[in-house]
Amino acid sequence: MCRLCDSNNGFTLMEVLFAMLILTVGLLGTAALITGVINSNKLSNRISTATILAQDKMEEIRGVGYAGADAEAGTEGYNIIPNYLLYKRITAVVAGDPAAGMKKITVTVYWDSDAHSVVLNTILAE
């Protein structure tokens, strides 16, 4: 009979430890990937929300027209935007830009302590 046929079948302690090391490295890589995906999804959600808030304000200004646009300028704090306490919206109206009889409207929405923002611009004509 051959010697190899009589050897014990199974794994040695070193083989088990090496397999656990490979599994651990793989799982840590997967965990880091999942964390990155979650953070990216959160940022995308906040960008979408800020864009919608800016678009809503822009539509309000278009609704009041050229003459009423100046009344819409200013800062709207955290408590002014209902149901969106993480966001701050600032509206600027500049008359005569880019030409006479026009107003440049800029709506900026900030979040995360003003670290991120979305800016929308439009021009209203008389």
Secondary structure as UniProt FT lines:
FT   HELIX           4..6
FT   HELIX           13..68
FT   HELIX           69..72
FT   STRAND          74..76
FT   TURN            78..80
FT   TURN            82..83
FT   TURN            85..86
FT   STRAND          87..95
FT   TURN            100..101
FT   STRAND          102..111
FT   TURN            112..115
FT   STRAND          116..125
//
